[in-house]
Amino acid sequence: MMKNESKIIDINTISKLLPHTYPFLLIDKIIEMDGDEYGIGIKNVTINEPFFQGHFPGNPIMPGVLQIEGMAQTAAVICMIANNISEDNNLNIFFMTIDKARFRKPVLPGDIVYYYLKKIRQRSNVWKYKGEAYVQGSLIAEAEISAMIDNSKVLWYIQLQ
């Protein structure tokens, strides 16, 4: 798929590619991608999210670790689609490490989070992405995400900057 092409990767396709289910499926669609070079994922945050019950009562804020998970899921989907990996491949996705986390602004009910992922490099079966999360044009979180694909698994290594 080429950049700016109107095809959207919808929740049904995402659900087939990722092993995550509610409440841990943290992207709703991919609105743009250019092979495995670049992609934008979206999460529509609603007050009905289960984490808002405890984080925090009377002051609901989306946990930062879930924002980073949304970035990782976006990277996983664009990498899988660009490399023709389907649900039939029966792959697993693992979130391995987090370092140097930075969260700049809170995400609240009603926000739309845009996850921008850009490939930094690929070496053999390892991909590295720079991820940034935005709400209304403001940077809320950022990360570098590396993915390794082997014959049986997709492994995600998160290194936040």
C-alpha positions as CSV (number, residue, x, y, z in Angstrom):
1,M,0.0,0.0,0.0
2,M,1.4,3.4,-0.9
3,K,1.4,6.5,1.4
4,N,-1.7,8.6,1.2
5,E,-3.7,5.7,-0.3
6,S,-7.2,5.8,1.0
7,K,-7.3,2.1,2.1
8,I,-7.8,1.9,5.9
9,I,-6.9,-1.2,8.0
10,D,-10.0,-1.6,10.0
11,I,-10.6,-3.2,13.4
12,N,-11.7,-6.5,11.9
13,T,-8.4,-6.9,10.1
14,I,-6.4,-5.8,13.2
15,S,-8.3,-8.2,15.4
16,K,-7.3,-11.1,13.0
17,L,-3.7,-10.1,13.0
18,L,-3.1,-9.4,16.7
19,P,-3.7,-11.9,19.4
20,H,-5.1,-9.2,21.7
21,T,-8.7,-8.9,22.5
22,Y,-10.8,-6.5,24.6
23,P,-9.7,-4.8,26.8
24,F,-6.1,-5.1,25.5
25,L,-6.7,-4.3,21.8
26,L,-5.5,-0.7,22.0
27,I,-5.8,0.5,18.3
28,D,-9.0,1.0,16.4
29,K,-7.6,1.4,12.8
30,I,-4.6,2.2,10.7
31,I,-5.4,5.3,8.6
32,E,-2.2,5.5,6.5
33,M,0.8,3.4,5.8
34,D,3.7,3.1,3.3
35,G,4.8,-0.5,3.3
36,D,6.7,-1.1,6.5
37,E,8.3,2.4,6.3
38,Y,5.6,4.4,7.9
39,G,2.1,4.1,9.4
40,I,-0.5,6.0,11.5
41,G,-2.8,4.1,14.0
42,I,-5.7,5.6,15.9
43,K,-7.2,4.9,19.3
44,N,-10.5,6.5,20.2
45,V,-10.5,6.8,23.9
46,T,-13.9,6.6,25.6
47,I,-15.1,6.9,29.2
48,N,-16.1,3.2,28.8
49,E,-12.5,2.0,28.8
50,P,-12.2,-0.4,31.7
51,F,-8.9,1.1,33.0
52,F,-10.7,4.4,33.8
53,Q,-12.6,2.7,36.7
54,G,-9.3,2.6,38.7
55,H,-7.1,5.1,37.0
56,F,-8.3,7.4,38.6
57,P,-11.8,7.6,40.0
58,G,-13.0,11.2,39.5
59,N,-10.0,12.0,37.4
60,P,-9.8,9.5,34.5
61,I,-6.4,9.3,32.8
62,M,-5.2,6.7,30.3
63,P,-2.2,4.9,31.7
64,G,1.0,5.7,29.9
65,V,2.0,2.1,29.6
66,L,-1.2,1.5,27.5
67,Q,-0.2,4.4,25.2
68,I,3.1,2.6,24.5
69,E,1.3,-0.7,24.0
70,G,-0.9,1.1,21.4
71,M,2.3,2.2,19.6
72,A,3.6,-1.4,19.7
73,Q,0.4,-2.7,18.3
74,T,0.4,-0.1,15.5
75,A,4.0,-1.1,14.5
76,A,3.1,-4.8,14.7
77,V,0.2,-4.4,12.3
78,I,2.0,-2.3,9.7
79,C,5.0,-4.6,9.8
80,M,2.8,-7.7,9.4
81,I,0.7,-6.3,6.5
82,A,3.7,-4.9,4.7
83,N,5.4,-8.4,4.9
84,N,2.2,-10.3,4.0
85,I,2.0,-12.0,7.3
86,S,-1.6,-13.0,8.0
87,E,-3.6,-14.6,10.8
88,D,-3.0,-17.9,9.1
89,N,0.7,-17.7,10.0
90,N,-0.3,-18.3,13.7
91,L,2.4,-15.9,15.0
92,N,2.7,-14.6,18.5
93,I,3.6,-11.0,19.5
94,F,5.6,-10.3,22.6
95,F,6.2,-7.0,24.3
96,M,9.7,-7.5,25.8
97,T,11.3,-4.3,27.4
98,I,10.6,-0.7,28.2
99,D,13.4,1.8,28.9
100,K,13.4,5.6,29.4
101,A,9.7,6.1,29.2
102,R,8.5,9.7,28.6
103,F,4.9,10.8,29.0
104,R,4.3,14.4,28.3
105,K,0.5,15.1,28.7
106,P,-2.4,13.1,30.0
107,V,-4.9,11.3,27.7
108,L,-8.5,11.8,28.8
109,P,-11.9,10.3,27.8
110,G,-12.9,11.7,24.4
111,D,-9.4,12.1,23.1
112,I,-8.3,10.5,19.8
113,V,-4.7,9.3,20.0
114,Y,-2.7,9.2,16.8
115,Y,0.3,6.8,16.8
116,Y,2.9,7.8,14.2
117,L,5.4,5.0,13.5
118,K,8.4,5.5,11.2
119,K,10.9,2.8,10.4
120,I,14.4,3.7,11.5
121,R,16.1,0.6,10.0
122,Q,15.8,-3.0,9.1
123,R,18.6,-5.5,9.5
124,S,17.8,-9.1,8.6
125,N,14.7,-10.0,10.5
126,V,14.8,-7.0,12.9
127,W,12.8,-3.8,12.4
128,K,13.2,-0.7,14.4
129,Y,10.6,2.1,14.5
130,K,10.4,5.5,16.0
131,G,6.9,6.1,17.5
132,E,5.2,9.2,18.6
133,A,1.7,9.6,20.1
134,Y,-0.3,12.8,19.6
135,V,-3.6,14.2,20.8
136,Q,-4.9,17.3,19.1
137,G,-1.5,17.9,17.6
138,S,0.4,17.7,21.0
139,L,3.0,15.1,21.6
140,I,2.0,12.9,24.5
141,A,4.4,10.0,24.4
142,E,7.3,8.8,22.3
143,A,9.2,5.5,21.8
144,E,11.6,3.5,19.7
145,I,10.2,0.1,19.0
146,S,12.2,-2.8,17.6
147,A,10.5,-5.9,16.1
148,M,12.1,-9.3,15.3
149,I,10.3,-11.8,13.2
150,D,11.4,-15.4,13.1
151,N,9.7,-18.6,11.8
152,S,7.3,-18.8,14.6
153,K,7.0,-15.5,16.5
154,V,7.1,-11.7,16.2
155,L,9.0,-10.3,19.2
156,W,8.7,-6.7,20.2
157,Y,11.5,-4.9,22.0
158,I,10.5,-1.4,23.2
159,Q,13.2,1.1,24.0
160,L,11.6,4.4,24.9
161,Q,13.4,7.6,24.4
